Amino acid sequence: MCGIVGYIGWRDAAPVIVEGLKNLEYRGYDSYGVATGTDHLMVVKRKGRISEQTECVAKCLGTRGIGHTRWATHGPPNDINAHPHSDCTGRFTIVHNGIIENYAELKRGLESRGHHFASDTDSEVIAHMIEEAWEGDFPAAVRAVLPILEGSYAILALCADSDEVIAARKRSPLVIGIGDNEFFASSDATPIVAYTRDILVLEDGDLAVMRRGSIAMEHGGVPIIRKTTYVDYDIEAAKKGGFAHFMLKEIFEQPDVFQQSFRLAQKHPEISSLLSHAHGVSIIACGTSYNAAMLFRYFAEKECGIPVRVDMASEYRYLSTPSDEVVIAVSQSGETADTLSALRKASSCNCPTIAITNVQGSSITRAAEQVIYMGAGPEMSVAATKSYMAQFAAFAGLLSGMNCNNGTSSVERSARQAIEEALLTDVSEAVALCVKASTLFYVGRGIFYPVAMEGALKMKEISYIHAEGYAAGEIKHGPFALLTEDTPVIAVCLPGDSYQSMLSNLREMKARFTPLIGIGYEDDVDLQDVADVLIPVPKGDTYAQVAAVTVLMQRIAYYTALALGRDIDKPRNLAKSVTVE
C-alpha cells in the first residue's frame, strides 16, 4: 500500500519524484525516500511525510531517480526502514510496493553468504539479491531475481554503473508515462498526468528497462510491446479548490457525482440484462465498497426478487463459488488486493464477472469481463465519501436498467436534490454529543443498516472514536451491555416497513439513558418524542433517503473530527489503496 515514483529523462529527477510522491501520499505516509543517480547513487530517506519535510532531498542530483512513500508492513516507521533500500556495496537501490512472502527464507540464505541487512523490511532482500546476481548487466541481474520472489511487487531499481531505471510488476500496480525523451513510472497515473497523458500499464510478469531516449519491455524474458492508453484526468479536481480539506470538498461534489455515475451505469444495458436473468449475484468488496454493495442487495432482492450475496473479498477464497452466479467486484482504486484475488477465483470458476471501479486502466479492469466506471473523479481524501456515493449511484443505474424501480429520471433527480439539501442541514447538535463520546453506535433497519455501517466507518476512520454500525434489532443481543448515558446512538428512523419496529428499538435504548440522535422526517412527532437531537431528512423516495442520510453521516463525522483536531485527509495508520492482502 505504498507509493512509488521513478523518472529518467532530461529534467532534474528529484523535484519530479518529490511532487509525484506528494500526490501518492494517500497510499501511505509514515516515511519517504528518494534516490538519484549520476556517477554514483545518492539516497535520502526519513520518517514522516514528504509533504511536510523535503529540504533534505535537495542534495539528490541527477536526471534519473526513484522514490517511495510508505505504509509500513514489515518493521516500524523510522529512517532505517524507509525506502529506498540498498545492497551491501551501495551499487544498487530499489523501492518496492507489495510483500515478499518468502523474504525470511531469502534473508537467512543471504546472511549465511555474508550479506548484512540494515532494516527490518522484506523489501531489502531484493537489493541484496540483485547484488548477488550482478555480472555486469543490470537488466540481466534484475531478470534473474524476479522468479525467486514470492508474493507481490512493484519494483523500481537503480544501478550506479548503468544509466537505466528498471521497473517490474507482479500483483501490485505500476504504470509508465511516455513523455518527450523522458519516462515516468508510478503506482498510478496521478503523479504522471501533469507531464503526459500517454500511459503504459504493466501487466503481471512485465519488466521495463527505461533509458533517456528509449524503453524496452519484456515478459518472462521475451520482448513485447504494450499499447499506450490516453488517460482522461481532471487535474483541477485533484486540488482542494478553497476547501479546508479534500474530504469536505469531495462531500460537496456528491450531487454531480451521483448524477454522473448513475448515467454512466445506464449506458450498460447488457449488464443490467445479465443481472436480470441471473440465477444469483455475488458481490465481492472491502470496507466502504462492501457497504455500498449491501445497498444493492437490499434494493435488488426487494425490487427484483434476485438473490444477492455480498461477501468480504478477504473471506471469499474460503467460500463456495457457484458457477451460475454473476460476480461483481467493487473497488474504488481497482487495485484492492483482496478484491482482485477474489475476482480471479470467480473467473477460475467460470463465473461471469463485472468490475465497478473509479480508475481507468486499473488491474481490476483487466481481470473482469465487463467494466462499469464510476463518475467520481479523483478522490484524494483517504476516507471515501464521493466514491461511496458513486458506487451507490452505479448500482441504482443498473437497477433502473433492470426495470426494477419506478422511473429512472425520478431516481436521479430526487437523489440529487436530497444530497443538495443534506449539504445545508445543521448537524452541530449531533456533533456536540459525538465529540464527548468514546463509543458510538449507529443503527438502522433494512436498507439503512448498511448506511449505518458506513456512517460508523467514517466516524472511526477520521475521528478515532470507536463506532459500530448495527442492525437495530440486533443491538439488544449483546451491545445493550455497553449502553450508558455516555454512549450516544445515531439512529435512522424513516417511514417504511421497519418504522414501528425501529421506534420500539429506540425506546428500549432510551430506557437505558442513552443519548439519541434521530435522523428522520422533521414533522415526525414520535421520533421527536424519543430523540434528544433530531436531524431532518428531506422527503423523497428510498434512493433519495439513502443519499441524504449518507451525506448527513459524512458531515457529522467530518465536523466531529474537525472539532477534535484530527488529521482528516490522512488519518493515522490508514492508506487509500489497500494493495496488500
C-alpha positions in Angstrom: 0.0 0.0 0.0 3.0 2.2 -0.6 3.5 4.7 -3.5 6.5 4.6 -5.8 7.7 7.0 -8.4 10.5 6.8 -10.9 11.9 9.2 -13.6 14.5 9.2 -16.3 14.9 12.0 -18.8 16.3 15.5 -19.2 14.8 17.1 -16.1 16.2 17.1 -12.6 14.8 13.9 -11.2 14.4 14.8 -7.5 11.7 17.6 -7.9 9.7 15.3 -10.2 9.8 12.5 -7.8 9.0 14.7 -4.7 5.9 16.1 -6.4 4.9 12.7 -7.5 5.2 11.2 -4.0 3.2 14.1 -2.6 0.4 13.0 -5.0 0.7 9.4 -3.8 0.6 10.1 0.0 -2.9 8.6 0.1 -1.2 5.3 -0.4 1.0 5.7 2.7 2.7 8.5 4.6 4.7 7.2 7.6 8.1 7.7 5.9 9.6 8.5 2.5 12.8 8.4 0.5 14.4 9.4 -2.8 17.4 8.0 -4.7 19.0 9.6 -7.7 22.0 8.7 -9.9 24.8 10.5 -11.6 28.1 8.5 -11.5 27.1 7.3 -8.1 23.8 6.9 -6.2 22.5 9.4 -3.6 19.9 8.2 -1.2 17.9 10.3 1.3 15.1 8.8 3.5 13.3 9.9 6.5 10.4 9.0 8.9 7.5 11.4 8.4 5.6 12.8 5.5 7.3 14.1 2.3 4.7 16.8 2.1 6.0 18.3 5.3 9.8 18.0 5.0 11.5 17.9 1.7 14.6 20.1 2.2 16.8 17.1 2.8 16.1 15.8 -0.8 17.8 18.9 -2.3 21.2 17.2 -2.4 19.8 14.4 -4.6 21.2 15.3 -8.1 20.8 13.7 -11.4 18.3 13.1 -14.2 17.3 9.6 -13.1 15.8 8.5 -9.8 13.3 6.6 -7.8 11.2 7.5 -4.7 8.8 5.9 -2.2 6.2 6.9 0.3 5.5 4.2 2.8 2.7 2.4 4.6 4.5 0.1 7.0 4.1 -3.7 6.7 7.5 -5.1 7.9 9.2 -3.0 10.6 8.0 0.2 12.3 8.1 3.6 10.6 11.6 5.0 11.0 14.5 6.4 9.0 16.1 2.9 8.6 13.0 1.1 7.4 12.1 3.9 4.9 12.8 3.1 1.3 14.9 3.1 -0.9 16.9 0.1 0.2 20.4 -0.7 -1.0 22.7 -3.7 -1.2 26.0 -4.1 0.7 28.1 -2.3 -1.8 25.8 0.7 -2.5 25.7 -0.1 -6.2 22.0 -1.0 -6.3 19.0 0.6 -4.7 15.3 -0.3 -5.0 11.8 0.9 -4.0 9.1 -1.7 -3.6 5.3 -1.8 -3.1 3.9 -5.1 -2.1 5.0 -8.0 0.2 7.8 -10.6 -0.4 6.2 -13.6 1.2 9.4 -15.7 1.2 11.7 -12.9 2.4 12.6 -14.6 5.7 14.0 -17.7 3.9 15.8 -15.5 1.3 17.2 -13.3 4.1 18.6 -16.2 6.0 20.3 -17.5 2.9 21.8 -14.1 2.1 23.0 -13.6 5.6 24.7 -17.0 5.5 26.6 -15.9 2.5 27.9 -12.8 4.2 25.2 -10.1 3.4 24.5 -7.6 6.1 21.0 -6.1 6.4 20.2 -2.6 7.7 16.4 -2.7 8.0 13.6 -4.9 9.3 11.8 -4.8 5.9 11.1 -7.6 3.5 12.0 -5.3 0.6 15.7 -5.1 1.4 16.3 -8.7 0.2 15.6 -7.5 -3.4 18.6 -5.2 -3.4 20.9 -7.9 -2.0 19.7 -10.5 -4.4 20.4 -8.1 -7.4 23.9 -7.7 -5.9 24.4 -11.4 -5.9 23.1 -11.8 -9.5 25.3 -8.9 -10.8 27.7 -9.9 -13.6 28.0 -6.5 -15.3 24.5 -6.5 -16.9 21.9 -4.6 -14.8 18.7 -5.8 -16.6 20.0 -9.4 -16.5 20.6 -9.2 -12.8 17.1 -8.0 -12.1 15.6 -10.5 -14.5 17.4 -13.3 -12.6 16.0 -12.3 -9.3 12.3 -11.8 -10.1 11.3 -15.5 -10.5 12.7 -16.2 -7.0 10.4 -13.6 -5.3 7.1 -14.9 -4.0 4.3 -12.6 -3.2 3.5 -9.2 -4.8 5.7 -6.4 -6.0 6.0 -3.3 -8.0 9.7 -2.6 -8.1 11.8 0.3 -9.4 15.6 -0.2 -9.4 18.7 1.9 -10.0 22.3 0.9 -10.5 25.3 3.2 -10.1 27.0 1.6 -13.1 24.0 1.8 -15.5 22.1 4.7 -17.0 18.8 3.0 -16.6 15.7 2.7 -14.4 14.2 -0.7 -14.3 10.5 -1.4 -13.5 8.9 -4.8 -12.7 5.5 -5.8 -11.6 3.7 -8.8 -10.1 0.3 -8.3 -8.4 1.0 -4.7 -7.5 0.1 -1.7 -9.7 2.7 0.0 -11.9 2.3 2.3 -14.9 4.7 4.2 -17.1 4.1 7.6 -18.6 5.6 8.2 -22.1 6.9 11.7 -22.5 9.3 13.5 -24.9 12.6 11.7 -24.4 11.6 11.0 -20.8 9.7 8.3 -18.8 7.8 8.4 -15.6 6.9 5.3 -13.5 4.4 5.3 -10.7 1.9 3.3 -8.7 -0.8 5.1 -10.6 -1.3 7.8 -13.1 -1.8 10.6 -10.6 1.9 11.8 -10.5 2.3 11.5 -14.2 -0.7 13.4 -15.8 0.9 16.8 -15.2 3.6 15.7 -17.7 1.9 13.3 -20.1 -1.5 11.6 -20.6 0.0 8.7 -22.5 0.2 5.8 -20.1 1.5 2.3 -20.5 0.1 -0.2 -18.0 2.5 -3.0 -16.9 0.9 -6.5 -16.7 1.9 -9.1 -14.1 5.3 -10.5 -15.1 6.4 -7.5 -17.2 9.8 -5.9 -16.9 10.6 -2.5 -18.4 14.1 -1.0 -19.0 13.9 2.7 -19.3 16.7 4.8 -20.7 16.6 8.5 -21.5 15.5 8.1 -25.1 14.0 4.6 -25.2 12.1 1.9 -23.4 12.3 -1.8 -23.8 9.5 -4.1 -22.5 9.7 -7.8 -21.9 7.6 -10.6 -20.3 9.3 -13.7 -19.0 12.5 -12.6 -20.8 10.6 -12.3 -24.1 10.5 -8.8 -25.7 6.9 -7.5 -26.0 5.1 -4.3 -27.0 2.3 -2.9 -24.8 -0.2 -0.4 -26.1 -0.3 3.0 -24.5 -3.6 4.4 -23.2 -4.6 8.0 -23.1 -5.8 8.9 -19.6 -8.5 11.4 -19.2 -7.8 13.0 -15.8 -9.0 16.3 -14.3 -6.0 17.8 -12.6 -8.1 20.6 -11.1 -10.4 18.1 -9.5 -7.4 16.8 -7.5 -6.9 20.2 -5.8 -8.8 21.5 -2.7 -10.4 24.4 -4.5 -10.6 26.6 -1.4 -12.0 23.9 0.9 -10.2 23.3 4.2 -9.9 19.6 3.5 -10.2 17.3 0.5 -12.8 15.3 2.4 -15.1 18.3 2.7 -14.6 19.2 -1.0 -15.5 15.7 -2.0 -18.6 15.6 0.2 -19.8 18.7 -1.6 -19.1 17.2 -5.1 -21.6 14.4 -4.5 -24.7 15.9 -6.3 -22.7 15.9 -9.5 -21.1 12.6 -8.7 -24.4 10.8 -8.2 -25.8 12.1 -11.4 -22.7 11.3 -13.5 -22.3 7.8 -12.0 -26.0 7.0 -12.4 -25.9 7.9 -16.1 -22.6 6.0 -16.8 -24.2 2.8 -15.4 -27.2 3.3 -17.5 -25.0 3.0 -20.6 -24.6 -0.7 -19.9 -28.0 -2.2 -20.7 -26.2 -5.5 -21.5 -25.0 -5.7 -17.8 -28.5 -4.9 -16.5 -29.9 -7.6 -18.7 -27.3 -10.1 -17.5 -28.2 -9.3 -13.9 -31.9 -9.5 -14.6 -31.6 -13.1 -15.9 -29.0 -14.3 -13.3 -29.8 -17.2 -11.0 -27.9 -15.3 -8.4 -25.5 -12.4 -8.0 -22.4 -12.4 -5.7 -20.7 -9.1 -4.9 -17.2 -9.0 -3.5 -15.8 -5.9 -1.9 -14.0 -4.4 1.1 -14.7 -1.6 3.5 -16.8 1.2 2.1 -17.3 -0.7 -1.1 -18.7 -3.6 0.9 -21.3 -1.2 2.5 -22.3 0.1 -1.0 -22.7 -3.4 -2.2 -25.1 -4.1 0.7 -27.3 -1.4 -0.6 -27.6 -3.2 -3.9 -28.5 -6.4 -2.1 -31.5 -4.8 -0.3 -32.8 -3.0 -3.5 -32.3 -5.9 -5.9 -33.9 -8.5 -3.6 -36.9 -6.3 -2.7 -37.5 -4.8 -6.1 -36.4 -7.5 -8.5 -36.5 -10.7 -6.4 -32.9 -11.6 -7.4 -30.9 -13.4 -4.7 -27.8 -11.4 -4.0 -24.9 -12.4 -1.8 -22.4 -9.9 -0.5 -19.0 -11.2 0.7 -16.0 -9.6 2.1 -13.4 -10.1 -0.5 -10.8 -11.2 2.1 -13.1 -14.1 3.0 -14.3 -15.0 -0.5 -11.5 -17.6 -1.0 -12.8 -19.7 1.9 -16.4 -19.8 0.4 -18.0 -21.8 -2.3 -18.3 -20.2 -5.7 -21.3 -21.4 -7.8 -20.5 -21.2 -11.5 -24.0 -19.9 -12.3 -23.5 -16.8 -10.2 -22.7 -13.4 -11.8 -19.9 -11.9 -9.7 -19.5 -8.2 -9.3 -16.2 -6.9 -7.9 -16.3 -3.3 -6.4 -13.1 -1.3 -5.8 -12.6 2.4 -5.9 -8.9 2.2 -6.9 -9.2 -1.0 -8.9 -6.1 -2.3 -7.1 -7.6 -3.6 -3.9 -5.5 -6.8 -3.4 -8.2 -8.9 -1.6 -10.8 -7.9 -4.2 -8.5 -8.8 -7.1 -7.7 -12.2 -5.6 -11.4 -12.9 -5.1 -12.2 -11.8 -8.7 -9.6 -14.2 -10.0 -11.1 -17.0 -8.1 -14.5 -16.2 -9.5 -13.0 -16.2 -13.0 -11.3 -19.5 -12.5 -14.8 -20.9 -11.6 -16.1 -19.7 -14.9 -18.4 -17.1 -13.4 -19.4 -14.1 -15.5 -17.5 -11.2 -13.9 -18.2 -7.4 -13.7 -16.0 -4.7 -12.2 -17.2 -1.4 -10.8 -14.2 1.0 -10.3 -13.2 4.6 -10.4 -9.8 4.2 -12.1 -9.2 3.7 -15.8 -6.6 1.1 -16.6 -6.5 -0.3 -13.1 -5.8 -4.0 -12.5 -9.5 -4.9 -11.9 -10.5 -3.6 -15.4 -8.2 -6.2 -17.0 -9.3 -9.0 -14.7 -13.1 -8.6 -15.2 -15.0 -9.4 -18.4 -17.1 -6.2 -18.2 -16.4 -2.9 -16.5 -18.5 0.0 -15.2 -16.6 3.2 -14.5 -17.8 5.3 -11.7 -18.0 9.1 -12.3 -16.4 10.2 -9.1 -13.2 11.7 -10.5 -10.0 11.8 -8.3 -10.7 11.2 -4.7 -7.8 12.4 -2.6 -9.0 12.0 1.0 -8.3 8.6 2.5 -11.8 8.4 3.9 -14.1 7.5 1.0 -17.1 9.8 0.5 -17.9 10.6 -3.1 -16.7 7.2 -4.3 -19.3 5.5 -2.0 -21.9 7.8 -3.4 -20.7 6.9 -6.9 -20.9 3.2 -6.2 -24.5 3.6 -4.8 -25.4 5.6 -8.0 -23.9 3.0 -10.2 -25.9 0.3 -8.6 -29.0 2.5 -8.8 -28.3 3.0 -12.5 -28.0 -0.8 -13.1 -31.3 -1.3 -11.2 -33.0 1.2 -13.4 -32.0 -0.8 -16.5 -33.4 -3.9 -14.9 -36.8 -2.2 -14.8 -37.0 -2.7 -11.0 -37.6 0.8 -9.8 -40.2 3.4 -10.9 -38.9 5.9 -13.3 -35.1 6.3 -13.9 -35.3 10.1 -14.2 -37.1 10.5 -10.9 -34.4 8.5 -9.0 -31.6 10.6 -10.4 -33.4 13.9 -9.8 -34.7 13.1 -6.3 -31.4 11.8 -5.1 -29.5 14.8 -6.4 -32.0 17.2 -4.7 -31.8 15.3 -1.4 -28.0 15.4 -1.4 -28.1 19.2 -2.0 -30.5 19.7 0.9 -28.4 17.5 3.2 -25.3 19.5 2.5 -27.1 22.5 4.0 -28.6 20.8 7.1 -27.4 21.8 10.5 -25.6 18.9 12.3 -24.0 20.9 15.1 -26.1 19.5 17.9 -25.2 15.9 16.9 -21.5 16.8 16.7 -21.7 18.3 20.2 -22.8 14.9 21.5 -20.3 12.9 19.5 -17.1 14.8 20.5 -17.7 13.9 24.1 -18.1 10.2 23.4 -15.6 7.4 23.5 -18.0 4.9 21.8 -20.9 5.5 19.4 -23.5 3.2 17.9 -25.1 3.7 14.5 -28.3 1.8 14.0 -30.8 1.2 11.2 -33.1 -1.4 9.8 -33.5 -2.7 6.2 -31.7 -0.6 3.7 -30.5 1.8 6.4 -28.5 -1.0 8.1 -25.6 -0.7 5.6 -26.0 3.1 5.7 -25.4 2.9 9.5 -22.4 0.7 8.9 -20.9 3.2 6.5 -21.6 6.1 8.9 -19.8 4.3 11.7 -16.9 3.5 9.5 -16.5 7.2 8.5 -16.6 8.2 12.2 -14.0 5.7 13.4 -11.7 6.4 10.4 -11.3 10.1 10.8 -12.3 11.0 14.4 -10.7 7.9 16.1 -13.9 7.4 18.2 -14.9 3.8 18.4 -18.1 3.4 16.4 -20.1 0.4 15.4 -22.9 0.0 12.8 -25.7 -2.3 13.8 -28.9 -3.6 12.6 -31.2 -2.0 15.2 -32.9 -5.3 16.0 -29.5 -6.9 16.9 -28.3 -4.3 19.4 -30.2 -5.9 22.3 -28.4 -9.2 21.6 -25.2 -8.1 23.4 -24.4 -4.5 22.7 -27.1 -3.3 25.1 -24.5 -4.0 27.8 -22.5 -1.1 26.6 -25.3 1.5 26.5 -24.9 4.3 29.1 -25.6 8.0 29.3 -22.2 8.5 27.8 -22.8 6.3 24.7 -24.7 8.2 22.0 -26.7 6.3 19.4 -27.2 7.7 15.9 -30.4 6.1 14.6 -32.1 6.3 11.2 -35.9 6.2 11.6 -37.8 6.9 8.4 -41.3 5.8 7.3 -41.5 2.4 5.8 -41.8 -1.3 6.7 -39.4 -1.1 9.6 -40.7 2.2 11.1 -42.7 0.9 14.1 -40.0 -1.7 15.0 -37.4 1.0 14.8 -39.3 3.2 17.2 -39.6 0.4 19.6 -35.8 -0.2 19.5 -35.2 3.4 20.2 -37.5 3.5 23.2 -35.6 0.4 24.5 -32.3 2.3 24.1 -33.7 5.4 25.7 -34.8 3.4 28.7 -31.0 2.8 29.2 -30.5 6.6 29.4 -28.7 6.6 26.0 -28.5 10.0 24.2 -30.3 9.5 20.9 -29.6 11.3 17.7 -32.5 10.6 15.4 -32.3 11.0 11.6 -35.8 11.2 10.2 -38.6 13.5 9.0 -38.8 16.9 10.7 -42.5 16.5 11.4 -42.3 13.1 12.9 -43.7 13.7 16.4 -43.0 10.2 17.6 -39.3 10.5 16.7 -39.2 14.0 18.3 -40.5 12.5 21.5 -37.7 9.9 21.8 -34.7 11.6 20.3 -32.5 14.1 22.1 -31.5 15.6 18.7 -33.4 15.3 15.5 -31.7 15.8 12.2 -34.2 16.3 9.4 -34.1 14.4 6.2 -35.8 15.8 3.1 -38.8 13.8 2.0 -38.4 11.6 -1.1 -38.1 8.1 -2.4 -35.9 5.5 -0.7 -33.0 6.3 -3.0 -33.2 9.9 -2.0 -33.4 9.0 1.6 -30.3 6.8 1.4 -28.4 9.5 -0.3 -29.4 12.2 2.2 -28.7 10.1 5.3 -25.3 9.2 3.9 -24.3 12.8 3.4 -25.6 13.7 6.9 -23.5 11.0 8.5 -20.4 12.0 6.5 -20.8 15.6 7.7 -21.3 14.5 11.3 -18.0 12.5 11.1 -16.2 15.4 9.4 -17.1 18.1 11.9 -16.5 15.8 14.9 -13.0 15.0 13.6 -12.5 18.7 12.9 -13.6 19.6 16.5 -11.1 17.0 17.8 -8.2 18.4 15.7 -7.7 15.2 13.8 -5.8 14.8 10.5 -8.9 14.4 8.4 -7.5 13.7 5.0 -4.7 11.4 6.2 -6.0 9.5 9.3 -3.4 7.5 11.2 -2.4 4.0 10.2 -4.6 4.1 7.0 -4.0 4.3 3.3 -6.3 4.9 0.4 -5.4 2.0 -1.9 -5.0 -1.3 0.0 -2.7 -3.3 -2.3 -1.6 -6.0 0.1 -3.7 -8.9 1.4 
